[in-house]
Amino acid sequence: MKGPRIVKKKAIDTAKDSYLLGAAPQEEAVCKGCGAVWRGKRWTMEGEAAPPGIKAETVCPACRKTRDRFAEGFVTIQGAFTKSHKDEILKLLHNKGERARRINPLERIMEIKERNGAIEVSTTTDKLAQRIGRMLHKSFNGEVEYKWSSGVKLARVVWTREE
């Protein structure tokens, strides 16, 4: 019998993300779009309002990706089960997106849209798309397929369940 599984959170790979390669703010700064705070070489979420004393404003990489529609992860949720359990799936997606944002403000669900009976989700990182696929499979079973592009940091996840 195997022991408990230990999961260690990995940082986003800055060497491959063009939005993270730019010049970092020289001092503490707050994102004008989402309120994330740049402090100690990291982006963090410190609540709804900017902490007092931070005067510099900037736009965080996740807000820039969202503005530029530069997604690194795509999740397609399809099948008859999707139509009959749409509200439950959407609540799960919103919860997962908020949880991911609190842990790492650079991981976000950029957009959720419905097309031809399927739900399409775009994310700022490939790993978040992968975790959404795992979450759907764990919660509702079904079949999940993962595809990663070579050379470009991009993940496509397709989750399917018929009734």
Secondary structure, DSSP 4 states (H G I P E B T S, - for coil): ---PPP--PPPP-TTS-TTTSSPPPSS-EEETTT--EEETTEEE---SSPPTT--EEE--HHHHHHHHT--SEEEEEESHHHHHTHHHHHHHHHHHHHHHHHH-TT--EEEEEEETTEEEEEESSHHHHHHHHHHHHHHH--EEEEEE-SSS--EEEEEE---
